[in-house]
């Protein structure tokens, strides 16, 4: 596994401190989201590309929400050789969506009461 400097930053890790294998990567995923991420990885092996949104837990305990977009590369025999992808931190957008949803619900209650 190789991570860019930006992916290390998103995960709150020092340069060179990326996971060495899939099991260490799954250790970065929030426990409540691991099964879904494992399912997304299994689907990636079948479909060849995928997108998933899940939470990660940084070494300092911070929880962030990310969107990962991945593409599987196969060799001439069809065996998986590499996964390329991007990870985007959407934590702020998720929080804004929750605030907007709560505001809309409060407004709907106010209108219903009037």
C-alpha positions, 0 to 999 in steps of 0.5 A: 500500500502506498499513500500520497502525502495528502492521504496521510494528512487526511488520515492524521498520519506522519509521512511514511506511516501508511498501512502496510496491508489491507488488515492495517488499512481496515484498522483505520476504518471506523468499526461501525463501517468496516463491514461496509468497506469490506463489502465495497472491496469485494465488489471492487474485485468483481466490478473493477471500479467503485466508490464508497463513503465511510468514516476513519479514525485517526491516530489522535482519535479524530473521526473523519468521513471520507469518500474513496473512488477506486479502480482495479488493475488486472494483469493479462491473465485477469488477476488483480495487480493494483488498486488506484484511487482517490480519497476525499475528506468530506467531514465538513460537508457531512456536518453541513448536511446534518445542520441543514437537515436539522434546520429544515426539520425545525422549520417544518415543525414551526410551520406545522405549529402555526 
